Amino acid sequence: MRSGAKVAIVGGVFIMVAGGVGYGAYQVLGGGGDGDDGTEARSASAEIRTGPPGADEIADTAAEFLAAWADGKDPERAAAYTNNPDAAKAAVASYAEEAHITGAVITPGKATGATVPFTVKATVTYEGVSKPLAYASELTVVRGLTTGKPLVDWLPTVVHPKLTKTSRLVTGEAATPPIKALDRDGRELTAEKYPSLAPVLDQLRDKYGEKAGGKPGVETWIEDDDEKLPRTTLVTLAKGRSGELRTTLDARVQAAAETAVKKYPQASVAAVKPSTGEIIAVANNREDGFNAAMLGKQAPGSTMKIVTAAMLLEKGLVGADRPAECPKTVLYQGTSFHNLKNFEIQDGTFTQSFARSCNTAFIKLIDDTGDDHALPAEAREVFGLGLNWQTGIPSADGSVPEADGGGAAAQYIGQGTVQMNVLNIASVTATAKDGRFRQPIIVPRQLDNRQLAYAQRQLPQSVGQALREMMRQTAAWGTGRAAMAGLGGDKGAKTGSAEVDGQATSNSWFTGFQDDLAAAASVESGGHGGDAAGPVVAAVLAAG
């Protein structure tokens, strides 16, 4: 194939338009000629080639595979152009048989290295009703390990960018009716207006579509055979009747959250009402569509010091105004810990160490607790972390596993084996603000009478007061001052910077409260907590 040529595959006919101006010629190659089984076409040379495929091999292999796929009549022929014929054959066959997709027009774009992007324009037809389907994907051509032939490196995303190894395209009557999701005040929530809610709305529909009282329509969707992901509707052929489903979200705060996360890649934020546990907003800025705000699992950095401080206060090892050592570095059971830029506080108080996020002040006290497992217990018994939250949709509820030695010390500052998402940390702040853990929810419990998680005990009143005052000082003059400066009312904060192996810049974490609203945000590779995550939290709190 001539390098740089433009191609399109229409119903199994491969059309090549010669590159350059003035040629005015089209060459039409049969998309299913006699004897062409996808392997014989490249069997002329007996020598097994090695090394990366060349530009012509990439173009030819991509075109041949796409032509066979578009034809739709012989999945085995299309699969023969891949390095996993069995999986490819099943996927191509399902494309027509289960998804009822026909008439595909597949147009390759310009290759980048061995990767060829392409667009698909096709028709979905089911029981006499047809609707167009259009999307873009890509494939990569590799050298066959045993044959030396150029082959399409098979991945489910070749067929559709949202497919996984356990999912497939299906067309038929939807298993659940559509929903009209409403916020707490009756305002409609749509994925078009609030893009971050797309996976949330899919999950709500899967779980509560029937309870909402609607009627199923006819759709093309992505079905996950492992039932770990919500059904994602791609095309609606016949609309069903939507049932109304009221959530705890606030459309105004959600809009602010959507805008705030757009300023930083890989950003997530969640907001919770401390007095009730209701989730007010949840937003992400991610290309993969993952709801990291509720399902993520990462080290939260020094935002975890809220839990650590509560534990130390409960044990009487510190007091907000009592002296606390904050050296530049500290060694604990062979592991060295240091403060940001090796700062130290001389003759300071515990509030100063908290507000300036002094790592060493916390780690120096681990031996005084007499129990390496005191922090996991505090996290579970007071802050409700790891208690199998039932928010209404899938969510991770935080993890602080028992650890020893240097691993236990790392947990004190939100590193090591501690795993959180921003909903978990927003809930930690909400517990600090209210004094009692109230499990976050996104739909009322009465909707399905699900069992909510309850913590074993409340924060002692004196501990809660000290904790809130230290967070207020952090917002007033500590590491959270810049981000929280524009907010009024009763406000408090805690910053965090989480180091990640193999990552040059730490993840930015920030959490804060203003009156009866708590929020937390993270920005991957965002640096200091106040620099990236801080403004996201401030914007959400301001909207509340």
C-alpha positions in Angstrom: 0.0 0.0 0.0 1.3 3.4 -0.9 2.4 5.3 2.2 0.2 8.2 3.1 -2.8 7.0 1.2 -6.3 7.7 2.6 -8.6 4.7 3.1 -12.1 3.9 4.0 -13.8 0.5 4.4 -17.4 0.4 3.4 -19.3 -2.8 4.0 -16.3 -5.0 3.2 -15.0 -2.9 0.2 -11.6 -1.3 0.8 -11.3 2.0 -1.0 -7.9 3.6 -1.3 -7.6 7.3 -2.3 -4.1 8.1 -3.6 -2.4 10.7 -1.5 -1.5 14.1 -2.9 -3.4 16.5 -5.1 -4.2 15.8 -8.7 -4.2 12.0 -8.8 -8.0 11.7 -9.1 -7.8 7.9 -9.0 -9.5 5.4 -6.7 -8.5 1.7 -6.4 -11.1 -0.7 -5.2 -9.9 -4.0 -3.6 -12.3 -6.8 -2.9 -13.0 -7.3 0.8 -13.6 -11.0 0.7 -12.0 -12.5 -2.4 -11.8 -16.3 -3.1 -9.1 -18.0 -1.1 -8.2 -15.0 1.1 -8.5 -16.3 4.6 -6.4 -13.5 6.2 -3.3 -15.7 6.5 -2.5 -16.9 3.0 -2.3 -13.2 1.9 1.0 -12.9 3.7 2.4 -16.4 3.2 4.6 -15.7 0.2 7.8 -15.4 2.1 9.1 -18.5 3.9 11.5 -16.4 6.0 10.2 -15.4 9.4 10.8 -11.7 9.8 11.8 -10.1 13.1 11.8 -6.6 14.5 9.0 -4.0 14.6 6.6 -4.0 11.6 7.3 -1.5 8.9 5.0 1.3 7.9 3.6 -0.6 4.9 3.0 -3.7 7.0 1.2 -1.6 9.6 -1.0 0.1 7.0 -1.8 -3.1 5.1 -2.5 -5.2 8.2 -4.8 -2.5 9.7 -6.6 -2.1 6.4 -7.1 -5.8 5.9 -8.4 -6.4 9.4 -10.7 -3.4 9.3 -12.1 -4.5 5.9 -12.8 -8.0 7.2 -14.4 -6.6 10.4 -16.6 -4.1 8.5 -17.8 -6.9 6.1 -19.2 -8.7 9.1 -19.8 -11.9 7.3 -16.8 -13.9 8.4 -15.5 -13.2 11.9 -12.9 -16.0 11.6 -11.3 -14.2 8.6 -11.1 -10.9 10.6 -9.7 -12.7 13.6 -6.9 -14.3 11.5 -5.3 -10.8 11.2 -4.9 -10.6 15.0 -2.6 -12.2 17.6 -5.5 -13.7 19.5 -7.9 -15.2 16.9 -10.2 -16.9 19.4 -11.0 -13.7 21.4 -11.1 -11.6 18.3 -13.5 -14.0 16.5 -15.9 -14.0 19.5 -15.9 -10.2 19.7 -16.4 -9.6 16.0 -19.2 -12.2 15.9 -20.9 -10.6 18.9 -20.7 -7.2 17.2 -23.3 -8.4 14.7 -25.1 -11.1 16.5 -25.6 -9.6 20.0 -25.2 -5.9 19.4 -27.0 -6.0 16.0 -24.5 -3.5 14.5 -24.3 -3.6 10.7 -23.3 -1.4 7.7 -20.0 -0.3 9.3 -18.0 2.4 7.6 -14.5 2.3 9.2 -12.1 5.0 8.3 -8.4 4.7 9.4 -6.5 7.8 10.3 -2.8 8.5 10.2 -0.7 6.0 12.0 1.5 7.1 15.0 4.2 4.5 15.1 2.5 1.2 15.0 -0.8 2.6 16.3 -3.6 3.3 13.8 -6.6 5.4 14.9 -9.9 4.9 13.2 -13.5 6.0 13.2 -16.6 3.8 13.0 -20.0 4.9 11.6 -22.5 2.1 11.7 -26.2 1.3 12.2 -27.9 -0.5 15.1 -31.1 -2.3 14.1 -33.4 -4.1 16.5 -37.0 -5.2 15.8 -37.4 -2.9 12.9 -35.9 0.2 14.6 -32.6 1.6 13.5 -30.3 4.2 15.0 -26.8 5.4 14.0 -23.7 4.6 16.1 -20.5 6.5 15.8 -17.3 6.4 17.8 -13.5 6.4 17.5 -10.9 3.8 18.6 -7.5 2.6 17.6 -5.4 -0.6 17.0 -1.7 -1.4 17.2 0.1 -3.7 14.8 2.8 -6.0 16.3 5.1 -8.7 14.9 3.8 -12.2 15.5 6.0 -14.0 18.0 6.0 -17.4 16.1 5.0 -16.5 12.5 6.9 -13.2 12.2 3.7 -11.8 10.4 2.4 -8.3 11.2 -0.8 -8.8 13.3 -3.3 -6.6 15.1 -2.5 -6.7 18.9 -5.9 -7.8 20.1 -7.6 -5.9 22.8 -11.3 -5.5 23.5 -10.9 -1.7 23.0 -10.3 -2.4 19.3 -14.0 -3.1 18.9 -15.0 -0.2 21.2 -12.9 2.0 23.4 -15.0 1.3 26.5 -14.9 -2.5 26.3 -12.9 -4.6 28.8 -11.9 -8.2 28.9 -15.1 -9.0 30.7 -17.6 -6.8 28.8 -19.4 -6.9 25.5 -21.8 -4.9 23.4 -25.5 -5.8 23.6 -28.7 -4.5 22.0 -32.1 -5.3 23.3 -34.7 -4.3 25.9 -32.9 -2.7 28.8 -32.7 -4.7 32.0 -33.7 -1.7 34.1 -35.8 1.4 33.3 -34.2 4.8 32.8 -34.2 7.2 35.7 -34.6 10.9 36.0 -32.2 11.7 38.8 -33.0 14.7 40.9 -30.9 16.6 43.4 -32.0 17.3 47.0 -34.2 20.2 45.8 -35.8 18.5 42.8 -33.4 19.8 40.1 -32.6 17.3 37.3 -29.1 15.9 37.2 -27.9 14.7 33.7 -24.5 13.5 32.5 -24.6 16.1 29.8 -24.7 18.9 32.3 -22.6 17.2 35.0 -20.2 14.9 33.2 -18.6 13.5 36.4 -22.0 12.0 37.3 -22.1 9.7 34.2 -20.9 6.6 36.0 -22.8 7.5 39.1 -26.1 7.9 37.2 -25.5 4.5 35.4 -25.0 2.9 38.8 -28.1 4.5 40.3 -30.1 3.3 37.3 -28.8 -0.3 37.6 -29.7 -0.4 41.3 -32.8 1.7 41.6 -34.3 1.8 38.1 -37.1 -0.6 38.9 -37.8 1.0 42.3 -38.1 4.4 40.6 -41.2 3.2 38.7 -40.1 3.6 35.1 -40.4 1.4 32.0 -37.5 -0.1 30.1 -36.6 1.0 26.6 -34.6 -0.6 23.8 -30.9 0.3 23.9 -27.4 -0.7 22.9 -25.2 -0.9 26.0 -22.0 -2.3 27.4 -22.6 -5.3 29.5 -20.0 -6.3 32.1 -20.2 -10.1 32.6 -18.5 -9.8 36.0 -21.1 -7.2 37.1 -18.4 -5.0 38.5 -19.1 -2.1 36.2 -22.5 -0.3 35.6 -24.2 -0.7 32.3 -23.2 2.1 29.9 -25.8 3.0 27.4 -24.4 3.9 23.9 -27.6 4.2 21.8 -31.3 4.5 22.7 -33.4 3.0 20.0 -36.7 3.3 21.8 -37.1 5.4 24.9 -38.5 3.9 28.0 -40.3 5.9 30.6 -38.1 7.4 33.2 -38.8 7.1 36.9 -37.8 9.9 39.3 -35.0 9.2 41.7 -34.1 11.8 44.3 -30.5 11.9 45.5 -28.7 13.8 48.3 -26.6 15.8 45.8 -26.9 19.6 45.4 -26.9 20.8 41.8 -25.3 24.1 42.6 -22.4 22.5 44.6 -22.1 19.8 41.9 -21.7 22.4 39.2 -18.9 24.1 41.3 -17.2 20.8 41.8 -17.3 20.0 38.0 -15.8 23.4 37.2 -13.1 23.1 39.9 -11.7 19.7 38.9 -11.4 20.8 35.3 -8.5 23.0 36.2 -6.3 20.0 37.1 -5.8 16.7 35.3 -6.5 13.6 37.5 -8.4 15.6 40.0 -11.2 14.4 42.3 -13.4 16.0 44.9 -16.3 15.0 47.2 -18.4 17.0 49.6 -20.4 15.7 52.6 -22.9 17.3 55.0 -21.4 16.6 58.5 -24.7 16.7 60.4 -26.3 14.0 58.2 -23.6 12.2 56.1 -25.4 13.2 52.9 -23.1 13.4 49.9 -23.5 16.8 48.4 -21.2 16.6 45.4 -18.8 14.2 43.7 -16.6 15.1 40.7 -13.6 13.8 38.8 -11.5 15.0 35.9 -10.2 11.8 34.4 -9.9 10.5 30.8 -10.7 6.9 31.9 -14.1 7.9 33.4 -13.2 6.2 36.7 -15.1 7.5 39.7 -11.9 7.9 41.8 -13.7 10.2 44.2 -15.7 7.2 45.6 -13.7 4.2 44.4 -10.1 5.4 44.5 -7.5 3.8 46.8 -4.4 6.0 47.4 -2.3 7.2 50.3 -3.9 10.5 51.5 -0.7 12.0 53.0 -1.0 14.4 55.9 -4.8 14.7 55.7 -4.6 11.4 57.7 -3.1 13.4 60.6 -6.7 14.3 61.6 -7.2 10.7 62.6 -3.8 10.4 64.1 -4.2 13.6 66.1 -7.6 12.4 67.4 -5.9 9.1 68.6 -3.1 11.0 70.3 -5.5 13.4 72.0 -7.7 10.6 73.2 -4.7 8.9 74.8 -3.7 12.1 76.5 -0.3 12.1 74.8 -0.7 15.6 73.4 -2.8 18.7 74.0 -3.5 21.5 71.6 -1.5 24.0 73.6 1.0 21.6 75.1 4.7 21.6 73.9 5.5 19.2 71.1 8.9 18.4 69.6 9.2 19.0 65.8 12.8 18.2 64.7 13.9 18.1 61.1 14.2 14.3 61.0 13.4 11.3 63.1 14.5 7.7 62.9 12.0 5.0 63.9 13.0 1.3 63.8 15.4 1.9 61.0 13.2 4.1 58.9 14.0 7.8 58.5 11.3 10.4 58.3 11.6 14.1 57.6 9.6 17.2 57.2 9.0 19.1 54.0 12.3 20.8 53.1 13.6 19.6 56.5 11.9 22.4 58.5 11.8 22.3 62.3 9.7 24.1 64.9 11.6 25.1 68.1 9.7 25.4 71.4 6.4 24.9 69.5 3.0 23.5 70.5 1.1 20.5 69.1 -1.3 22.9 67.3 1.7 24.5 65.5 2.9 21.0 64.5 -0.5 20.2 63.2 -1.1 23.5 61.4 2.3 23.4 59.7 2.1 19.6 59.0 5.1 18.5 61.0 5.7 14.8 60.3 8.2 14.2 63.0 6.1 15.5 65.8 3.6 12.7 65.1 6.0 9.9 64.5 8.0 10.7 67.7 5.0 9.7 69.7 4.3 6.3 68.3 6.2 4.4 71.1 4.3 6.4 73.7 1.0 4.9 72.5 2.3 1.4 73.5 0.4 -0.1 70.6 1.4 -0.1 66.9 -2.2 -0.8 66.1 -3.8 2.1 67.9 -4.2 4.1 64.7 -6.2 1.4 62.8 -8.4 1.0 65.8 -9.1 4.8 65.9 -9.8 4.9 62.2 -12.4 2.1 62.5 -14.0 2.7 65.9 -14.3 6.5 65.7 -14.1 7.5 62.0 -16.0 4.5 60.5 -13.3 3.7 58.0 -13.3 0.1 56.6 -16.8 -0.6 57.9 -18.4 -1.7 54.6 -20.2 1.6 53.7 -23.5 1.3 51.9 -23.7 4.7 50.2 -26.2 3.5 47.6 -23.7 2.8 44.8 -20.3 1.1 44.9 -17.7 2.9 47.0 -14.5 2.1 48.8 -14.7 2.8 52.5 -11.0 3.4 53.3 -8.4 1.0 54.7 -5.9 1.4 57.6 -4.6 -2.2 58.0 -2.6 -3.2 61.1 1.1 -2.6 60.5 4.3 -2.8 62.6 7.6 -0.9 62.9 8.3 1.6 60.2 5.1 0.7 58.4 3.0 1.7 61.4 5.0 5.0 61.6 4.3 5.7 57.9 0.6 5.3 58.6 0.7 8.2 61.1 1.4 10.6 58.3 -0.9 9.0 55.7 1.7 7.0 53.9 2.5 3.3 53.7 -0.5 1.0 53.6 -3.1 3.6 54.2 -5.6 3.7 51.3 -8.2 6.4 50.9 -10.3 8.3 48.4 -11.6 11.9 48.7 -15.0 10.7 49.9 -13.3 8.9 52.8 -11.3 12.0 53.8 -14.3 14.3 53.4 -16.1 11.9 55.8 -13.1 12.1 58.2 -13.4 15.9 58.2 -17.2 15.7 58.6 -16.7 13.4 61.7 -14.2 15.9 63.2 -16.6 18.7 62.6 -19.7 17.0 64.0 -18.1 14.7 66.5 -19.8 11.6 65.3 -19.3 9.4 62.2 -22.3 9.5 59.9 -21.9 7.1 57.0 -22.0 9.0 53.6 -25.1 8.3 51.5 -26.0 9.4 48.0 -29.7 8.2 48.1 -31.9 8.0 51.2 -31.6 4.8 53.3 -35.4 4.5 53.2 -35.3 3.8 49.5 -34.1 0.2 50.0 -33.7 -0.1 53.8 -30.0 -1.0 53.4 -27.8 -1.4 56.5 -25.6 1.6 57.1 -22.3 1.4 58.9 -22.1 2.8 62.4 -18.9 3.6 64.3 -18.3 2.1 67.8 -18.0 5.4 69.6 -18.0 9.2 69.2 -15.2 11.6 69.6 -15.0 12.6 73.2 -16.2 16.2 73.4 -12.9 17.7 74.6 -11.0 15.8 71.8 -13.5 17.0 69.1 -13.1 20.6 70.3 -9.3 20.5 70.2 -9.3 18.8 66.8 -11.6 21.4 65.3 -9.6 24.3 66.8 -6.4 22.9 65.3 -8.1 22.7 61.9 -9.3 26.2 62.3 -5.7 27.4 63.0 -4.5 25.5 59.9 -7.0 27.5 57.9 -6.2 30.8 59.6 -2.4 30.8 59.5 -1.1 27.3 58.7 -0.6 25.4 55.5 -4.3 25.9 54.5 -4.3 29.6 54.9 -4.0 30.6 51.2 -6.7 28.2 49.9 -9.2 29.1 52.7 -8.6 32.8 52.7 -11.7 33.7 50.7 -14.1 31.8 52.9 -16.1 33.0 55.8 -18.0 31.3 58.6 -16.6 28.5 60.8 -13.8 27.1 58.7 -11.0 24.6 59.2 -8.6 22.7 57.0 -5.8 20.1 56.7 -3.3 19.8 53.9 -1.5 16.7 52.6 1.2 15.7 50.1 1.4 12.0 49.4 4.6 10.6 48.0 4.2 7.8 45.4 7.0 5.5 44.3 8.2 6.2 40.8 6.4 9.6 40.7 8.6 12.7 40.6 5.9 15.0 42.1 3.8 14.1 45.1 0.0 13.9 45.0 -1.8 16.9 46.3 -4.5 16.4 49.0 -6.6 18.9 50.9 -9.6 18.7 53.1 -11.6 21.4 54.9 -15.0 22.4 56.4 -17.1 25.5 56.3 -20.1 25.5 58.6 -22.1 22.3 57.8 -20.2 21.3 54.7 -17.0 19.2 54.5 -15.0 18.5 51.4 -11.8 16.8 50.3 -9.9 16.8 47.0 -6.8 15.2 45.5 -4.8 16.0 42.4 -2.4 13.4 41.2 1.1 14.8 40.8 -0.3 18.1 42.0 2.5 18.8 44.6 1.7 20.5 47.9 -1.8 20.1 49.2 -2.5 23.8 49.3 -1.3 24.4 45.7 -3.7 22.2 43.7 -6.2 20.3 45.8 -6.7 23.4 48.1 -8.4 25.6 45.5 -10.7 22.8 44.5 -11.9 22.3 48.0 -12.3 26.0 48.5 -14.4 26.4 45.4 -16.8 23.6 46.5 -17.1 25.0 50.0 -17.8 28.4 48.7 -20.7 27.1 46.6 -22.2 25.4 49.6 
